[in-house]
Amino acid sequence: MIKNNQYQKLKSHFKTLLYIFGMLIFSQTIHAKDIKISSLKELATYASQSGNVIIMTPGVYKLADYLTVDSMRVRHEQNKFSYIVFSGSNNVFKLDGVEIEVDTELRTALNPPIHSDEFIIQGGHNTFHGLTIRCIGEGTSPGGTVLQVAGQGNVLKDITLYVKGSSPYGYGDLFGKGKAKETVIKHKKHSGLLVTGSDTKLYRCKLYNRSFGHCFFIQKNPENVYFEDCYAEGAIRTTDDILTETSGPAFDVNFRTWTQNREGKYVVTPGYMKSLSEDGFRTYGYSKNIHFKNCTAKNTRAGFELRAEGVRLENCTTIGTERAYWVGDNAVVKNCKGDANYGPLLFVEGSNVNVELILDPAESDRIVHALATVQGRNNKVVLKSAKGKKRTQDLPILIGYTHPEHGESMSPYGEGETSGLQFVNETGMPVKIGKLTRDSEIKTNGKVIEDKGGNTKVVQDN
């Protein structure tokens, strides 16, 4: 055992080390150089250095002027699959009014391995202000993202990405995704902004996605990631329009899908709306302390598909998504809102969640089969109507049911174990309680169209 005097000495040494470390960081900040640059070559040079303030002259900078198509073969041979790597630390990059124009033909010429990223923030404790990256052209990527934030403690403010460069584009995930064995058409995906580094903070970042891939997403289990006032937008297309094609990849596979529809057929079904991108905000793995505040997703596949444990959302919004919110264990969703214009407002598949959602009454002529599905243990869910307005079209709330396969709107719903649920429905929408629901309390101002639950108290508040 450590004696008291030894403990006090160790404590004193530790405080001294902390002080020295803090002074080193403070000294670096105080003596940071202001460096003005006006080229991508200079930006790449200072990206690998530390302790500077980089101020770049506003303007449009074409990546192809710095890294030519002809140079891509050599870069491939040298295993240089990223365009610029920010490997330095403790920098401030003032890039307001700076736009990097990225011709996607460069990616085709480079032919990188799957999941290679184009711009990488590898160092730590950097701050980036105001950069825009715009993809142009008709080239494709075999995977990967425009920008990855891999280092620790980086802050991004007012970053805007315009993403394109996937193949095929125009069908969303109708024909599969990734390495799934059911995939009918293999994709070359191209995503937006990936966070893998802990303590990353993003403020007022915007992503306009015209590619099959995610907008903002998190992988490799980082902790303490924060999004505030961020915006993700995709594009949408009706399945009816897809079925009018007389040539192309969908036509070539006879419109065969990777999931079955409600008639048990694997075919594109008219009447639905598809997002052409993947999710607006997405988590993978076991990331901890992920927080979203005042963020919006529009026309993406899922608005917020956050199935990692303990995610928190405040004042977030979805508009025109295939499904709005999809949450897992211990999620907290407060004062968030969304519509069920093209698909469900909510999927709950975890336990111990606390959800408060406001339903926007927007409607369309597209087929939607449910407002929400809820399964799991000890969940608290409150659904309200925006300004007390009720939808004219009824959408059932399915308690004791699972989301459809892969979340696909055309596919049927299953049933899932549900217990200890406290559910309040103030939307006026009907409620359907499945046979796997038990030991729950449900208060609703909508009619109960079916109740097969066990030991479940239902109070109708009409």
C-alpha positions in Angstrom: 0.0 0.0 0.0 1.1 3.6 -0.7 1.7 5.5 2.5 0.1 8.9 3.0 3.4 10.9 2.5 4.1 8.9 -0.7 0.6 9.6 -1.9 1.0 13.3 -1.3 4.3 13.4 -3.2 2.8 11.5 -6.2 -0.2 13.9 -6.1 2.2 16.9 -6.1 4.2 15.5 -9.0 1.0 14.8 -11.0 -0.2 18.4 -10.4 3.2 19.7 -11.6 3.0 17.6 -14.8 -0.5 18.9 -15.5 0.7 22.4 -15.0 3.6 21.9 -17.4 1.4 20.3 -20.0 -1.1 23.1 -19.7 1.6 25.7 -20.1 3.0 24.0 -23.2 -0.5 24.1 -24.8 -1.0 27.7 -23.7 2.4 28.7 -25.0 1.7 27.1 -28.4 -1.6 29.0 -28.6 0.0 32.4 -27.6 2.8 32.0 -30.0 0.8 30.6 -32.9 1.8 32.3 -36.2 -0.6 34.0 -38.5 0.2 32.7 -41.9 -1.6 33.9 -45.1 -1.8 31.5 -48.0 -3.5 31.5 -51.4 -3.0 28.0 -52.9 -3.9 24.4 -52.2 -0.2 23.5 -52.3 0.4 25.9 -49.4 -2.7 24.5 -47.6 -1.3 21.0 -47.9 2.1 22.1 -46.6 0.7 23.7 -43.5 -1.8 20.9 -43.0 1.1 18.8 -41.7 2.5 21.4 -39.4 1.4 22.4 -35.9 0.7 25.5 -33.8 -0.2 27.9 -36.6 -3.1 30.2 -37.6 -3.7 29.7 -41.3 -5.6 32.4 -43.2 -6.5 31.5 -46.7 -7.5 34.0 -49.4 -11.2 33.5 -50.3 -11.9 32.0 -53.7 -12.6 28.9 -55.7 -9.6 26.5 -55.8 -9.7 23.6 -58.3 -8.2 20.5 -56.9 -7.3 19.4 -60.4 -5.0 22.3 -60.8 -3.0 21.1 -57.8 -3.4 17.3 -58.3 -3.8 16.6 -61.9 -5.6 13.5 -63.4 -2.2 12.5 -64.9 -0.7 12.4 -61.4 -3.2 9.9 -60.0 -1.4 6.8 -61.3 1.7 7.8 -59.4 -0.2 8.5 -56.3 -1.9 5.1 -56.5 1.5 3.4 -56.8 2.7 5.3 -53.8 -0.5 4.4 -51.8 -1.4 8.0 -51.5 -5.2 7.7 -51.6 -6.1 11.0 -49.8 -5.8 14.4 -51.4 -4.9 16.4 -48.3 -4.1 15.0 -44.8 -4.3 17.5 -41.9 -1.8 15.7 -39.7 -0.7 18.7 -37.6 -2.2 19.7 -34.3 -3.2 22.8 -32.4 -3.9 24.8 -35.6 -6.6 27.2 -36.6 -7.6 27.2 -40.2 -9.5 30.3 -41.2 -11.1 29.3 -44.5 -14.1 31.6 -44.8 -15.0 32.0 -48.4 -12.7 29.2 -49.5 -14.2 26.6 -51.8 -12.3 23.5 -53.0 -13.8 22.2 -56.2 -13.2 18.4 -56.5 -13.6 16.8 -59.9 -14.8 13.3 -59.2 -12.9 12.1 -62.3 -9.8 12.4 -60.1 -11.2 9.6 -57.9 -11.9 7.4 -60.9 -8.3 7.9 -62.1 -6.8 7.3 -58.6 -8.7 4.0 -58.3 -8.3 3.8 -54.5 -9.2 0.9 -52.3 -12.8 0.9 -50.8 -13.4 3.2 -47.9 -10.5 5.5 -48.7 -11.2 9.1 -47.7 -10.3 12.2 -49.7 -9.6 14.8 -47.0 -8.6 13.6 -43.5 -8.2 15.5 -40.3 -5.7 13.3 -38.6 -4.1 15.6 -36.0 -5.8 16.8 -32.8 -7.2 20.0 -31.4 -7.5 21.9 -34.6 -10.2 24.4 -35.5 -11.6 24.8 -39.0 -13.7 27.8 -40.0 -15.8 28.2 -43.2 -14.5 25.7 -45.8 -16.7 24.5 -48.7 -15.9 21.3 -50.6 -17.9 20.9 -53.8 -17.8 17.6 -55.9 -18.3 18.1 -59.6 -18.1 15.8 -62.7 -19.3 12.3 -63.4 -16.6 10.3 -61.8 -17.2 7.7 -59.1 -15.7 6.5 -55.8 -15.5 2.9 -54.8 -16.5 4.0 -51.3 -15.2 6.3 -48.6 -16.0 9.9 -47.8 -15.2 13.4 -48.8 -14.0 14.3 -45.3 -13.0 12.2 -42.3 -12.4 13.7 -38.8 -10.1 11.1 -37.2 -8.0 13.0 -34.7 -9.1 13.9 -31.2 -10.6 17.2 -30.1 -11.1 18.8 -33.5 -13.7 21.6 -34.0 -15.5 22.3 -37.3 -17.5 25.4 -37.8 -19.5 26.4 -40.9 -18.1 23.6 -43.1 -20.2 22.9 -46.2 -20.0 19.8 -48.4 -21.7 19.2 -51.8 -21.3 15.5 -52.4 -21.7 13.4 -55.6 -19.9 10.6 -57.2 -21.6 7.3 -56.5 -22.8 4.7 -58.9 -25.5 3.9 -59.7 -27.3 7.0 -58.4 -31.1 7.4 -58.5 -32.5 4.4 -56.7 -31.4 4.8 -53.0 -31.1 1.4 -51.4 -33.8 -0.4 -53.4 -31.3 -2.8 -54.8 -29.1 -3.4 -51.8 -26.1 -1.7 -50.1 -22.6 -2.6 -48.9 -21.6 -6.2 -48.9 -25.1 -7.6 -48.1 -25.5 -11.0 -49.8 -29.0 -10.0 -50.9 -27.6 -7.1 -52.9 -29.0 -7.1 -56.5 -26.9 -4.2 -57.9 -23.4 -3.5 -56.4 -22.9 0.1 -55.5 -20.0 2.4 -55.6 -20.9 4.5 -52.6 -19.6 8.0 -51.8 -20.4 9.5 -48.4 -20.0 12.9 -46.9 -18.5 13.5 -43.5 -17.3 10.7 -41.2 -16.3 11.2 -37.5 -14.0 8.6 -36.0 -12.2 10.8 -33.5 -13.3 11.4 -29.9 -14.2 14.9 -28.6 -15.1 16.1 -32.1 -17.5 19.1 -32.2 -19.4 20.3 -35.3 -21.2 23.7 -35.4 -23.4 24.9 -38.3 -22.0 22.3 -40.8 -24.1 21.6 -43.9 -24.1 18.7 -46.3 -26.0 18.5 -49.6 -25.9 14.9 -50.8 -26.5 13.9 -54.4 -24.8 10.6 -53.9 -25.7 7.2 -52.5 -23.9 7.3 -49.2 -24.4 8.8 -45.7 -24.4 12.5 -45.0 -22.9 12.7 -41.4 -22.0 9.5 -39.7 -19.9 8.1 -36.8 -17.8 4.9 -36.8 -15.0 3.2 -34.8 -16.6 4.0 -31.4 -15.5 7.6 -30.7 -16.7 9.3 -27.5 -18.1 12.8 -26.8 -19.1 13.8 -30.3 -21.3 16.9 -30.5 -23.4 18.3 -33.4 -25.1 21.7 -33.2 -27.2 23.5 -35.9 -26.0 21.0 -38.5 -28.0 20.3 -41.7 -28.2 17.2 -44.0 -30.1 17.1 -47.2 -30.7 14.5 -49.9 -32.8 14.2 -53.0 -36.0 12.1 -53.4 -37.7 10.2 -56.2 -41.0 8.2 -56.5 -40.9 4.5 -57.2 -43.4 5.2 -60.0 -40.8 7.3 -61.7 -38.2 4.6 -61.4 -40.6 2.1 -63.0 -40.9 4.2 -66.1 -37.2 3.5 -67.0 -36.8 1.5 -70.2 -33.0 1.0 -69.9 -30.3 1.2 -67.2 -29.3 -0.8 -64.2 -32.8 -1.1 -62.6 -34.4 -2.2 -65.9 -31.6 -4.7 -66.5 -32.4 -6.6 -63.3 -36.2 -6.4 -64.0 -36.5 -4.0 -61.0 -35.8 -6.8 -58.6 -35.3 -5.5 -55.0 -33.2 -6.9 -52.1 -36.2 -6.9 -49.8 -39.6 -8.3 -50.3 -42.8 -6.2 -50.5 -46.0 -6.8 -48.6 -47.1 -9.3 -51.3 -43.9 -11.3 -50.8 -42.4 -10.2 -54.1 -38.9 -8.8 -54.6 -39.8 -6.0 -57.0 -40.0 -2.2 -57.0 -43.6 -1.4 -55.9 -45.3 1.8 -57.1 -46.7 4.4 -54.7 -43.7 5.0 -52.5 -41.0 7.7 -52.1 -37.3 6.8 -52.0 -34.5 8.9 -50.8 -31.5 8.7 -53.2 -29.0 9.0 -50.4 -28.5 7.1 -47.2 -29.0 8.6 -43.7 -28.8 12.2 -42.6 -27.1 11.4 -39.3 -26.0 7.9 -38.5 -24.1 6.1 -35.7 -22.4 2.7 -35.8 -21.0 0.5 -33.1 -20.7 1.4 -29.4 -19.9 5.1 -29.4 -20.6 6.9 -26.1 -22.0 10.4 -25.3 -23.2 11.4 -28.8 -25.2 14.6 -28.7 -27.3 16.4 -31.4 -28.8 19.8 -30.8 -30.9 21.9 -33.3 -30.0 19.6 -36.2 -32.1 19.0 -39.3 -32.3 16.2 -41.9 -34.3 16.7 -45.1 -35.1 14.1 -47.8 -32.6 11.6 -46.5 -33.3 7.9 -46.0 -33.3 8.1 -42.2 -33.2 11.5 -40.6 -31.5 10.3 -37.5 -30.6 6.6 -37.4 -28.9 6.5 -34.0 -28.8 2.9 -32.8 -25.7 3.3 -30.6 -26.3 3.4 -26.9 -27.2 6.5 -25.0 -27.5 9.0 -27.9 -29.1 12.4 -27.0 -31.2 14.6 -29.3 -32.6 18.1 -28.5 -34.7 20.3 -30.7 -33.9 18.3 -33.9 -36.1 18.2 -37.0 -36.8 15.9 -39.9 -38.5 16.8 -43.2 -39.6 14.3 -45.9 -37.5 11.3 -44.8 -38.2 7.6 -45.4 -38.1 7.2 -41.7 -37.4 10.0 -39.3 -36.0 8.8 -36.0 -34.6 5.3 -35.3 -33.2 4.9 -31.8 -31.6 2.2 -29.6 -30.8 1.6 -26.0 -30.9 4.5 -23.5 -31.6 7.1 -26.1 -33.0 10.5 -25.1 -35.0 12.5 -27.6 -36.4 15.8 -26.3 -38.6 18.4 -28.1 -37.8 17.0 -31.5 -40.2 17.0 -34.4 -40.7 15.4 -37.8 -43.3 14.4 -40.4 -44.6 11.1 -41.7 -45.0 12.4 -45.2 -43.1 9.6 -46.9 -42.5 7.2 -44.0 -42.7 6.5 -40.3 -41.9 9.1 -37.7 -40.2 6.7 -35.2 -38.7 3.3 -34.8 -37.8 2.3 -31.2 -35.8 -1.0 -31.0 -33.9 -0.4 -27.8 -34.7 -0.4 -24.1 -34.8 2.4 -21.5 -35.3 5.1 -24.1 -37.0 8.4 -23.3 -38.6 9.9 -26.4 -40.6 13.1 -26.8 -41.6 13.8 -30.5 -43.8 16.3 -32.1 -45.6 15.2 -35.3 -45.8 17.7 -38.2 -49.2 16.9 -39.9 -47.7 17.2 -43.4 -49.1 14.6 -45.8 -48.6 13.4 -49.3 -50.1 10.9 -51.8 -47.3 8.4 -51.1 -48.0 5.1 -49.3 -47.0 5.1 -45.6 -48.0 2.1 -43.4 -47.4 3.3 -39.8 -46.6 6.4 -37.8 -44.3 4.5 -35.4 -43.2 1.1 -34.2 -42.2 0.4 -30.6 -40.5 -2.6 -29.1 -38.1 -3.2 -26.2 -38.2 -2.9 -22.4 -38.9 0.0 -20.0 -39.3 2.7 -22.6 -41.0 6.0 -22.2 -42.5 7.5 -25.4 -44.6 10.6 -25.8 -46.0 11.6 -29.3 -47.6 15.0 -29.7 -49.2 16.9 -32.6 -47.7 20.2 -33.8 -50.0 23.0 -32.5 -52.6 20.3 -31.8 -53.3 19.7 -35.5 -54.3 16.2 -36.5 -53.4 14.5 -39.8 -56.4 13.7 -42.0 -55.0 10.3 -43.0 -54.8 7.8 -40.2 -51.5 6.2 -39.6 -51.4 3.4 -36.9 -49.0 3.4 -34.0 -47.7 -0.2 -33.8 -46.8 -1.2 -30.2 -45.1 -4.5 -29.9 -44.0 -4.4 -33.5 -40.6 -4.3 -35.2 -39.4 -2.0 -38.0 -39.7 -3.6 -41.5 -36.7 -5.5 -42.9 -33.8 -3.0 -43.4 -36.3 -0.2 -42.6 -37.7 -0.5 -46.1 -41.2 1.1 -46.4 -42.5 -1.4 -48.9 -41.7 -4.4 -46.6 -43.9 -5.9 -43.9 -43.6 -5.3 -40.2 -42.8 -8.1 -37.7 -43.7 -8.4 -34.0 -41.3 -7.7 -31.1 -41.2 -8.3 -27.3 -42.3 -5.2 -25.5 -42.7 -4.7 -21.8 -42.7 -2.0 -19.1 -43.7 0.6 -21.8 -45.1 4.0 -20.7 -46.7 5.4 -23.9 -48.6 8.7 -24.4 -50.3 9.3 -27.7 -51.5 12.9 -28.3 -51.5 12.8 -32.1 -55.1 11.5 -32.5 -53.7 8.6 -34.5 -55.0 5.0 -33.9 -53.0 2.5 -31.8 -52.5 -1.2 -32.5 -51.2 -3.3 -29.6 -49.5 -6.6 -30.5 -49.6 -9.9 -28.7 -46.0 -9.6 -27.6 -46.8 -6.5 -25.5 -47.1 -6.9 -21.7 -47.0 -5.1 -18.4 -47.3 -1.7 -20.1 -49.4 1.5 -19.7 -50.8 3.3 -22.7 -52.7 6.6 -22.8 -54.1 7.6 -26.1 -56.4 10.2 -27.6 -56.7 8.0 -30.7 -58.8 4.9 -31.1 -57.4 1.5 -30.2 -57.9 -0.6 -33.3 -56.5 -3.8 -31.8 -55.4 -4.8 -28.3 -53.7 -8.2 -27.9 -51.4 -7.1 -25.1 -51.1 -8.9 -21.8 -51.5 -7.1 -18.4 -51.5 -3.8 -20.3 -53.5 -0.8 -19.0 -55.0 1.3 -21.8 -56.6 4.7 -21.0 -58.4 6.4 -23.9 -58.4 10.2 -23.5 -60.9 11.4 -26.1 
